[in-house]
Amino acid sequence: MTTVTMTILVCFQATVTVQDVNDTPPQFSKSFYEVNVDENVHNGFVITTLPVYDNDEVGGLSLTIENPTDTNLKIKADSK
């Protein structure tokens, strides 16, 4: 008997636009990020944290993207 394992891959693209509120716009180290997430992660699971550099913030910033508890991704910006 042969066992066949199938993997279903679902892809989506999310665009995050950060609006600058002062004189220096924030910058990401890359223009594109790719993240793999298992389908059975729990609500609130941190999908990724992206470092953001902004001259106006001492110590920098980070964006955290979490698995939604409803139908929307949750994105938090935190000063370091």
Sequence and secondary structure as in RCSB ss.txt:
>XXXX:A:sequence
MTTVTMTILVCFQATVTVQDVNDTPPQFSKSFYEVNVDENVHNGFVITTLPVYDNDEVGGLSLTIENPTDTNLKI
KADSK
>XXXX:A:secstr
                     SSS  EES S       TT  TT EEEEEEEE TTSTT EEEEEE  SSSS EE
EEEE 
